[in-house]
């Protein structure tokens, strides 16, 4: 072996590579970067959640393409100065703005190791492919799916939903959809969701060639859940009009309020009507591992397909989602293609399974490792307890809102999303929207706390998505105090200004 190495070195003298000229110098810098990363994560509470970037920082990231390189230590120093102080903020314990996980250091190490390995998870016989399939198997186990079901890791919820809905379209079309296309449909397909459905479903149906009108938004009730009697009427109406109902999209955790559709009742309805049931569980599906919370998603295992997001309640670093399909043959049949350059070999690297046969990407990153390492380190039970902890935090925040003058809950708190607003009385809806939006932005600019806002059933509200393993009750108390303080100050300024 040494002879081969020495011969290769001799032949490549003077040729270029991306490897460093001095590996020991790289080792020193890599240790510094790792130490800084540990400190950055450990000391997250000591820094502002978010800071507005000064013009000179923005200008740095709008400079032209570098034609020649510079020492890596200088590149890293640049990032320490211009990137690290200006994060989105979602790993901070008081980030509750959009529904995303807070990451974890073990997962970050997993991403690093995955990048070092550099594997393409399109398929092949290698350890990374085994880990990818094991993580999918774990997701099936969590959801109560049989081992014979199918699944694939994808970029996130939008892609996971697209995978599930594509399989539903092909299976329910009554034609060879892949060969003939939507032009051969005997009647237009219809998909049904509540009016609280995530916008990715509209994009999915447009991408699938069915169009936005193929997605029928069923009214939601006062608790923001799908109105099942209305669903029944919609489907009867469409059948009478010669349309072809195909799929019901139930939501396990709506993006606005966290509402969970009646999964058992919808599963019964779909079984009776011969419809595909897809569950968008990107927010709430992982309640299935929570000792207290699992009752909220009872019936989810009856779905024909499920979308879920390990980068939310499993806190994997972005990005990783998962699509599960009960009928493995239908899943495989929706995407598989075997070109001559990807034929299986009897032995060797090309003898393994082709994982790209279950989705849209031929080239796939090694997303599984960060999930695998964190679950191996912490165990599913720990993540289940953290989910229940988030539910308890949401109850605490709701109670504090109810008990605080001039704060109002806008909708029932079902899981870990709390919708509320500052409402001193006597203000119109547009005035309340301006007031609460200003409160939200001021808190972000101060780096104190981040919530988002939304409008549900005509009512504007602030929205706290408590999906953060670093959050404590003390953090939530800070939020309540700050909203009340900012609101009172703004009202006081308005009254003073009017005089």
Backbone torsions as a table, in degrees:
resi	resn	phi	psi	omega
1	UNK	NA	-41.5	-179.6
2	UNK	-61.4	-34.9	179.2
3	UNK	-64.0	-42.2	177.8
4	UNK	-62.3	-42.2	-179.5
5	UNK	-62.7	-47.9	-178.6
6	UNK	-63.4	-38.3	179.3
7	UNK	-65.8	-40.8	179.7
8	UNK	-64.5	-40.9	178.7
9	UNK	-62.0	-42.0	-178.6
10	UNK	-65.1	-39.3	-177.4
11	UNK	-74.1	-25.9	-175.5
12	UNK	-97.7	5.9	179.0
13	UNK	-58.1	128.8	179.0
14	UNK	90.8	-10.6	176.0
15	UNK	-84.5	157.4	-174.6
16	UNK	-97.2	156.4	176.7
17	UNK	-151.3	166.2	174.9
18	UNK	-90.7	-5.2	176.4
19	UNK	-69.5	152.4	-177.7
20	UNK	-72.1	154.1	175.0
21	UNK	-73.9	-27.6	-177.0
22	UNK	-129.4	99.6	-178.3
23	UNK	-65.5	-34.5	-178.6
24	UNK	-68.6	-37.3	176.1
25	UNK	-63.0	-39.7	176.9
26	UNK	-64.0	-39.1	179.4
27	UNK	-59.2	-42.5	179.8
28	UNK	-63.0	-45.4	-180.0
29	UNK	-66.5	-40.4	179.7
30	UNK	-61.9	-38.8	177.4
31	UNK	-65.9	-38.4	177.1
32	UNK	-63.1	-44.2	179.9
33	UNK	-62.2	-42.0	179.6
34	UNK	-64.7	-44.1	177.9
35	UNK	-60.3	-43.2	178.9
36	UNK	-63.0	-37.9	-179.5
37	UNK	-66.2	-40.8	176.3
38	UNK	-62.1	-46.9	179.0
39	UNK	-61.9	-41.4	-178.1
40	UNK	-61.0	-43.7	-179.5
41	UNK	-73.1	-43.5	-179.2
42	UNK	-61.0	-39.1	-172.6
43	UNK	-98.7	22.7	-173.5
44	UNK	-57.6	-34.2	-178.2
45	UNK	-69.7	-20.5	-175.0
46	UNK	-83.9	-3.5	-179.2
47	UNK	-115.4	156.5	174.0
48	UNK	-60.6	146.2	178.6
49	UNK	-60.3	-41.4	-175.8
50	UNK	-149.4	147.6	174.5
51	UNK	-136.7	141.0	175.3
52	UNK	-71.6	133.8	-178.5
53	UNK	-76.4	129.0	174.4
54	UNK	-65.5	158.9	-177.7
55	UNK	-55.1	-37.0	-177.4
56	UNK	-68.6	-28.6	177.4
57	UNK	-72.4	-45.0	177.7
58	UNK	-60.1	-39.3	-179.0
59	UNK	-63.0	-33.9	-179.9
60	UNK	-59.7	-36.4	-177.1
61	UNK	-92.4	13.0	175.5
62	UNK	-123.8	19.7	-179.7
63	UNK	-81.1	160.6	-177.0
64	UNK	-67.0	168.2	178.6
65	UNK	-58.1	129.8	175.9
66	UNK	-72.6	128.1	-179.7
67	UNK	-87.0	-31.5	178.3
68	UNK	-123.7	153.7	-177.4
69	UNK	-84.7	177.3	175.5
70	UNK	-145.7	166.3	-177.0
71	UNK	-57.5	140.2	-178.1
72	UNK	-59.8	-34.4	178.8
73	UNK	-60.3	-37.3	177.2
74	UNK	-68.4	-39.9	177.9
75	UNK	-60.2	-45.5	-179.6
76	UNK	-65.5	-42.4	177.4
77	UNK	-57.8	-37.6	177.9
78	UNK	-60.7	-43.4	-179.9
79	UNK	-68.7	-37.3	177.1
80	UNK	-60.4	-37.0	-177.9
81	UNK	-80.9	-40.1	-168.2
82	UNK	-109.7	-14.7	-179.3
83	UNK	-111.6	-53.5	-173.1
84	UNK	-57.6	-34.9	-179.8
85	UNK	-75.1	-4.8	-172.8
86	UNK	-128.7	62.2	-178.1
87	UNK	-83.3	166.2	168.7
88	UNK	-60.8	-39.1	175.4
89	UNK	107.2	0.1	-170.3
90	UNK	-73.3	-8.5	172.9
91	UNK	-90.3	-5.9	178.2
92	UNK	-74.1	143.5	-176.3
93	UNK	-65.5	-14.8	178.4
94	UNK	-111.6	29.8	171.2
95	UNK	-97.9	113.6	177.9
96	UNK	-134.4	33.2	-167.7
97	UNK	-80.3	-64.9	174.5
98	UNK	-110.6	162.6	-173.5
99	UNK	-82.3	92.0	179.0
100	UNK	-145.2	152.1	-179.7
101	UNK	-69.8	170.8	-177.9
102	UNK	-102.5	12.6	178.8
103	UNK	63.8	175.6	173.9
104	UNK	-157.8	151.3	-171.0
105	UNK	-67.7	-36.6	178.4
106	UNK	-61.7	-41.6	177.3
107	UNK	-62.4	-37.1	177.7
108	UNK	-64.1	-40.2	175.8
109	UNK	-63.9	-36.5	176.7
110	UNK	-62.1	-42.8	177.4
111	UNK	-62.0	-39.8	179.2
112	UNK	-62.7	-47.5	-179.8
113	UNK	-64.7	-37.6	177.9
114	UNK	-62.4	-39.7	179.4
115	UNK	-69.3	-36.9	177.2
116	UNK	-63.5	-43.0	179.0
117	UNK	-66.3	-37.7	174.6
118	UNK	69.5	22.5	-174.9
119	UNK	-70.4	143.9	169.9
120	UNK	-98.0	118.8	-174.9
121	UNK	-90.0	26.8	170.1
122	UNK	-62.6	-24.2	176.8
123	UNK	151.6	-160.2	-178.4
124	UNK	104.5	166.0	-179.1
125	UNK	-97.4	93.9	177.9
126	UNK	-157.8	166.0	-170.9
127	UNK	-64.3	-36.4	-179.1
128	UNK	-61.0	-38.1	178.5
129	UNK	-65.8	-36.1	176.7
130	UNK	-65.2	-41.0	179.3
131	UNK	-66.5	-40.1	176.9
132	UNK	-56.7	-48.2	-178.7
133	UNK	-69.8	-31.1	177.5
134	UNK	-67.6	-41.4	178.8
135	UNK	-64.1	-40.2	175.6
136	UNK	-61.5	-41.2	177.9
137	UNK	-61.6	-39.3	177.2
138	UNK	-64.2	-39.3	178.6
139	UNK	-65.0	-39.3	175.8
140	UNK	-61.3	-43.5	179.4
141	UNK	-62.0	-43.2	178.7
142	UNK	-60.2	-41.1	-176.8
143	UNK	-81.3	-6.9	-178.2
144	UNK	80.3	19.0	177.8
145	UNK	-81.4	152.1	175.9
146	UNK	-70.3	157.9	179.1
147	UNK	-62.5	-23.1	-179.7
148	UNK	-77.7	-8.4	177.8
149	UNK	-69.3	172.9	-175.5
150	UNK	-119.6	166.7	177.6
151	UNK	-174.3	166.5	178.5
152	UNK	-154.6	147.0	175.1
153	UNK	-88.9	136.5	-175.7
154	UNK	-135.5	-171.4	-174.7
155	UNK	-73.1	-31.3	-177.6
156	UNK	174.4	-166.1	-173.9
157	UNK	-63.4	-38.9	-179.0
158	UNK	-60.0	-45.4	179.5
159	UNK	-71.6	-37.2	178.9
160	UNK	-62.7	-41.0	177.1
161	UNK	-66.5	-40.5	178.3
162	UNK	-60.1	-40.9	178.5
163	UNK	-60.9	-50.7	-178.3
164	UNK	-62.2	-42.0	-178.0
165	UNK	-71.4	-31.7	176.1
166	UNK	-65.4	-43.9	176.7
167	UNK	-61.4	-42.4	178.9
168	UNK	-61.3	-45.0	179.3
169	UNK	-57.7	-49.5	-176.8
170	UNK	-64.9	-42.5	-176.8
171	UNK	-69.7	-37.0	-174.0
172	UNK	-92.1	-2.8	-173.5
173	UNK	-73.4	-27.9	-177.3
174	UNK	80.1	5.7	179.3
175	UNK	-135.1	172.7	171.9
176	UNK	-80.9	86.4	-173.3
177	UNK	-60.9	-38.6	-176.1
178	UNK	-68.2	-33.9	-178.2
179	UNK	-86.0	-42.6	-171.9
180	UNK	-95.2	-29.5	-179.4
181	UNK	81.0	174.6	-173.2
182	UNK	-68.2	-18.2	178.8
183	UNK	-64.8	-18.6	-178.7
184	UNK	-92.8	0.6	179.4
185	UNK	-60.5	137.4	178.1
186	UNK	-75.2	-27.7	177.2
187	UNK	-151.7	148.3	179.9
188	UNK	-60.8	134.8	177.3
189	UNK	-77.5	150.1	176.6
190	UNK	-130.8	135.2	175.5
191	UNK	-114.8	148.5	-173.3
192	UNK	-129.3	134.4	176.6
193	UNK	-143.9	173.3	171.6
194	UNK	-78.7	165.9	178.7
195	UNK	-72.4	-0.5	177.0
196	UNK	-98.6	9.6	-175.5
197	UNK	-65.4	149.3	178.5
198	UNK	-65.2	146.2	-176.7
199	UNK	-63.9	-19.1	-179.2
200	UNK	-62.2	-23.5	-179.1
201	UNK	-72.1	-37.1	174.1
202	UNK	-61.4	-46.3	-179.3
203	UNK	-62.5	-38.3	179.5
204	UNK	-62.2	-46.7	-178.5
205	UNK	-68.3	-33.4	174.6
206	UNK	-65.8	-42.9	179.7
207	UNK	-64.1	-34.5	-179.9
208	UNK	-77.6	-0.8	176.9
209	UNK	84.9	5.9	-178.2
210	UNK	-90.1	-25.8	177.5
211	UNK	88.1	159.2	-178.2
212	UNK	-60.1	-34.3	-178.1
213	UNK	-67.3	-16.4	177.4
214	UNK	-73.3	-15.1	178.9
215	UNK	-97.0	109.1	-178.0
216	UNK	-94.0	116.7	-179.0
217	UNK	-87.2	111.7	179.4
218	UNK	-83.7	137.2	-179.6
219	UNK	-58.1	148.3	175.1
220	UNK	-99.6	155.7	-180.0
221	UNK	-85.7	-171.3	-176.6
222	UNK	-62.8	-24.6	178.0
223	UNK	-92.9	10.3	177.4
224	UNK	68.0	24.7	175.3
225	UNK	-101.0	154.9	179.4
226	UNK	-58.7	133.1	177.1
227	UNK	-82.5	104.8	-173.1
228	UNK	-68.6	-39.7	173.3
229	UNK	-58.2	-37.7	177.0
230	UNK	-66.3	-38.3	176.4
231	UNK	-58.4	-44.9	-179.2
232	UNK	-60.5	-41.1	180.0
233	UNK	-66.9	-41.2	180.0
234	UNK	-59.5	-45.8	-176.2
235	UNK	-68.8	-41.4	177.4
236	UNK	-62.1	-40.9	178.5
237	UNK	-61.9	-44.1	-177.4
238	UNK	-68.7	-39.6	177.3
239	UNK	-63.2	-40.5	178.8
240	UNK	-64.3	-27.1	-179.7
241	UNK	-87.8	3.2	178.5
242	UNK	86.4	10.6	177.2
243	UNK	-86.8	169.2	-175.2
244	UNK	-120.1	94.1	174.9
245	UNK	-60.0	132.9	-174.4
246	UNK	-122.6	-42.1	-166.9
247	UNK	-150.3	140.5	170.1
248	UNK	-108.4	128.3	177.8
249	UNK	-101.1	104.3	175.5
250	UNK	-91.0	148.8	-177.8
251	UNK	-114.0	124.3	174.0
252	UNK	-101.1	78.4	-177.7
253	UNK	106.2	89.0	179.3
254	UNK	-70.8	152.3	-175.3
255	UNK	-68.8	-29.8	-178.2
256	UNK	-76.4	-50.0	-171.5
257	UNK	-125.9	-7.0	-177.0
258	UNK	81.8	11.5	-179.8
259	UNK	-62.7	145.3	179.7
260	UNK	-117.9	120.9	177.7
261	UNK	-62.3	158.4	178.9
262	UNK	-72.7	90.8	-171.9
263	UNK	-65.8	-38.8	179.4
264	UNK	-63.9	-47.1	-178.3
265	UNK	-65.2	-39.9	180.0
266	UNK	-69.2	-37.3	176.6
267	UNK	-63.1	-41.6	176.5
268	UNK	-60.6	-44.8	-178.5
269	UNK	-62.6	-45.9	-179.3
270	UNK	-64.0	-38.7	177.9
271	UNK	-63.1	-42.8	179.7
272	UNK	-66.9	-35.3	-173.9
273	UNK	-95.2	-3.3	-179.4
274	UNK	68.9	38.7	-177.9
275	UNK	-109.8	150.8	173.8
276	UNK	-74.6	134.4	175.5
277	UNK	-108.8	115.3	174.2
278	UNK	-110.1	133.1	177.9
279	UNK	-110.9	120.0	170.2
280	UNK	-83.4	98.8	-178.6
281	UNK	-109.0	25.7	-175.3
282	UNK	-63.2	-26.9	176.9
283	UNK	-94.3	-47.2	-168.2
284	UNK	-113.8	-4.3	-174.0
285	UNK	-58.5	-36.8	-176.3
286	UNK	-72.3	-1.9	167.3
287	UNK	-54.9	-21.9	-177.7
288	UNK	-58.4	-21.6	179.1
289	UNK	-100.0	3.0	-178.0
290	UNK	-90.8	127.6	-178.2
291	UNK	-54.2	-44.0	179.9
292	UNK	-89.8	-38.0	-171.7
293	UNK	-77.7	-17.6	-172.7
294	UNK	-62.2	-26.8	179.6
295	UNK	-63.0	-24.3	-177.2
296	UNK	-69.9	-22.4	-179.3
297	UNK	-115.2	28.3	176.5
298	UNK	-57.9	131.9	-179.3
299	UNK	101.0	-9.0	-176.1
300	UNK	-64.1	-29.9	-178.6
301	UNK	-68.6	-10.9	178.8
302	UNK	-83.6	-7.2	-177.7
303	UNK	-67.2	150.6	174.0
304	UNK	-76.8	-28.6	176.4
305	UNK	-151.2	151.3	-177.6
306	UNK	-138.4	138.6	169.7
307	UNK	-110.0	133.0	177.0
308	UNK	-143.6	165.3	-172.7
309	UNK	-130.3	100.8	172.8
310	UNK	-60.7	-21.3	179.3
311	UNK	-82.0	8.2	170.9
312	UNK	-103.4	-92.3	-172.3
313	UNK	-77.5	-6.7	169.1
314	UNK	-97.5	-1.3	172.7
315	UNK	55.7	30.4	173.1
316	UNK	-68.1	142.3	174.1
317	UNK	-57.4	145.0	179.4
318	UNK	-60.0	138.8	7.9
319	UNK	-129.6	146.1	171.9
320	UNK	-164.0	120.7	172.1
321	UNK	-120.6	177.1	-178.3
322	UNK	-146.8	132.3	173.1
323	UNK	-110.9	129.2	177.8
324	UNK	-117.5	140.5	179.4
325	UNK	-133.9	125.5	-177.1
326	UNK	-62.5	-43.2	-178.5
327	UNK	-89.5	99.8	-176.0
328	UNK	-63.2	-35.7	-179.9
329	UNK	-65.8	-40.1	178.7
330	UNK	-64.7	-38.6	179.0
331	UNK	-65.4	-51.0	-179.4
332	UNK	-60.7	-41.7	-177.3
333	UNK	-68.7	-19.1	-178.6
334	UNK	-77.8	-20.0	-171.6
335	UNK	-133.8	-17.7	-169.8
336	UNK	-65.8	135.7	172.1
337	UNK	-144.8	136.2	179.4
338	UNK	-123.4	89.1	176.2
339	UNK	-71.7	165.2	-174.6
340	UNK	-62.0	-27.0	-177.6
341	UNK	-86.5	0.7	177.4
342	UNK	-126.7	29.5	176.6
343	UNK	-71.8	147.1	178.8
344	UNK	-69.5	143.4	174.2
345	UNK	-102.1	156.8	-179.1
346	UNK	-69.6	-26.7	178.7
347	UNK	-146.5	171.2	174.7
348	UNK	87.8	-166.5	-171.9
349	UNK	-61.6	-37.5	-176.2
350	UNK	-85.6	12.1	-179.8
351	UNK	-90.3	-6.5	-178.3
352	UNK	-82.3	177.9	179.2
353	UNK	-70.8	147.4	176.1
354	UNK	-94.8	101.8	-174.9
355	UNK	-71.3	-18.4	178.5
356	UNK	-69.9	-10.7	179.4
357	UNK	-70.8	-3.0	-176.2
358	UNK	-115.4	14.9	179.8
359	UNK	-167.2	-161.8	-172.6
360	UNK	-95.0	-15.4	-174.3
361	UNK	-98.9	128.3	168.8
362	UNK	-79.6	-43.6	173.8
363	UNK	-90.3	124.7	-177.4
364	UNK	-132.1	133.0	177.1
365	UNK	-74.7	163.8	-179.3
366	UNK	-84.9	70.2	-177.8
367	UNK	-72.6	-23.0	-169.6
368	UNK	-69.0	-30.2	-168.6
369	UNK	-62.4	-40.5	-178.9
370	UNK	-65.4	-32.9	176.8
371	UNK	-73.2	-44.9	-178.6
372	UNK	-59.4	-47.9	-176.9
373	UNK	-64.4	-42.7	-178.5
374	UNK	-67.2	-39.3	178.2
375	UNK	-69.6	-37.3	176.7
376	UNK	-65.6	-38.6	-178.2
377	UNK	-73.6	-47.6	-171.3
378	UNK	-96.2	-32.1	-175.4
379	UNK	85.5	146.3	-178.4
380	UNK	-62.0	-33.0	-178.7
381	UNK	-61.5	-37.1	179.3
382	UNK	-64.5	-43.9	178.3
383	UNK	-64.6	-35.6	176.4
384	UNK	-62.7	-40.5	178.0
385	UNK	-67.1	-36.8	177.7
386	UNK	-64.9	-34.9	176.6
387	UNK	-65.2	-46.5	176.6
388	UNK	-61.4	-34.5	176.6
389	UNK	-62.7	-40.7	176.0
390	UNK	-62.5	-39.7	177.8
391	UNK	-63.5	-40.6	178.0
392	UNK	-65.4	-39.1	176.7
393	UNK	-62.4	-39.3	179.1
394	UNK	-64.9	-38.5	176.9
395	UNK	-65.3	-41.4	178.9
396	UNK	-62.3	-45.5	179.8
397	UNK	-62.9	-41.6	179.3
398	UNK	-62.4	-40.5	178.3
399	UNK	-65.9	-40.2	178.1
400	UNK	-64.5	-39.8	178.5
401	UNK	-62.6	-46.9	-178.6
402	UNK	-61.6	-33.5	-176.4
403	UNK	-88.1	-5.7	-175.6
404	UNK	-100.9	125.5	178.4
405	UNK	-56.0	139.9	176.1
406	UNK	73.1	2.3	171.8
407	UNK	-105.2	140.5	-176.3
408	UNK	-135.0	133.1	168.1
409	UNK	-72.3	135.0	-178.6
410	UNK	-94.6	-31.2	-179.3
411	UNK	-145.7	157.3	177.7
412	UNK	-59.1	142.7	177.5
413	UNK	-89.8	109.8	-177.3
414	UNK	-89.2	-48.8	179.6
415	UNK	-124.4	-106.5	-173.5
416	UNK	-120.7	21.3	175.0
417	UNK	-113.1	123.4	-175.6
418	UNK	-116.7	120.1	179.2
419	UNK	-106.1	123.7	-174.9
420	UNK	-153.4	175.6	174.2
421	UNK	-159.7	160.9	172.0
422	UNK	-83.4	121.4	-174.4
423	UNK	-144.2	92.3	-178.5
424	UNK	-78.0	-3.9	-179.0
425	UNK	93.7	149.1	175.1
426	UNK	82.7	5.3	-179.1
427	UNK	-108.0	146.1	176.0
428	UNK	-75.1	168.1	179.1
429	UNK	-60.5	-45.5	176.3
430	UNK	-60.8	-38.4	178.6
431	UNK	-66.0	-40.3	178.2
432	UNK	-64.7	-38.0	178.4
433	UNK	-63.7	-45.5	178.7
434	UNK	-62.8	-42.7	-178.7
435	UNK	-62.4	-50.1	-175.8
436	UNK	-71.7	-32.7	175.3
437	UNK	-63.5	-40.4	178.5
438	UNK	-66.0	-39.6	176.0
439	UNK	-59.4	-46.9	-178.8
440	UNK	-58.5	-49.0	-176.2
441	UNK	-67.9	-39.6	179.4
442	UNK	-61.8	-40.4	178.7
443	UNK	-64.0	-39.4	178.3
444	UNK	-65.8	-45.7	-178.6
445	UNK	-63.5	-30.6	177.2
446	UNK	-79.8	-9.9	-179.3
447	UNK	72.2	19.8	-174.6
448	UNK	-88.2	-50.2	-176.8
449	UNK	-158.1	152.3	179.4
450	UNK	-127.3	115.3	167.4
451	UNK	-119.7	164.6	176.1
452	UNK	-106.6	-176.5	173.0
453	UNK	-134.4	159.6	179.1
454	UNK	-156.9	169.4	175.4
455	UNK	-124.8	121.7	-177.1
456	UNK	-124.7	125.4	179.2
457	UNK	49.3	41.3	175.9
458	UNK	82.5	2.4	-177.1
459	UNK	-114.6	122.3	178.2
460	UNK	-81.0	139.3	-179.5
461	UNK	-152.5	160.8	169.3
462	UNK	-82.3	150.6	-173.4
463	UNK	-134.5	117.8	178.3
464	UNK	-109.0	113.6	177.4
465	UNK	-99.5	104.1	-170.4
466	UNK	-88.5	69.1	-176.8
467	UNK	-115.5	64.5	-170.0
468	UNK	-147.6	112.9	-175.9
469	UNK	-70.5	-9.8	178.9
470	UNK	-93.7	-9.7	-176.9
471	UNK	-69.7	140.2	173.2
472	UNK	-121.7	167.4	177.1
473	UNK	-61.2	-32.6	178.3
474	UNK	-62.1	-36.7	176.7
475	UNK	-62.8	-40.6	-180.0
476	UNK	-67.5	-35.5	176.7
477	UNK	-65.3	-37.1	175.9
478	UNK	-61.1	-42.3	178.9
479	UNK	-59.4	-48.7	-178.8
480	UNK	-60.5	-46.6	-178.9
481	UNK	-62.1	-38.8	-177.0
482	UNK	-72.9	-40.7	177.0
483	UNK	-61.6	-44.8	-180.0
484	UNK	-64.6	-40.6	-179.6
485	UNK	-66.8	-47.8	-179.7
486	UNK	-63.3	-42.0	-179.7
487	UNK	-62.0	-46.2	-180.0
488	UNK	-63.8	-38.5	-179.9
489	UNK	-65.8	-42.2	179.6
490	UNK	-66.1	-40.8	177.5
491	UNK	-65.9	-41.0	178.3
492	UNK	-62.6	-41.3	177.9
493	UNK	-64.1	-38.5	-179.6
494	UNK	-66.9	-40.6	179.2
495	UNK	-66.7	-42.8	179.5
496	UNK	-63.7	-40.7	-179.4
497	UNK	-65.3	-32.6	-179.1
498	UNK	-71.2	-18.1	178.2
499	UNK	-95.8	NA	NA
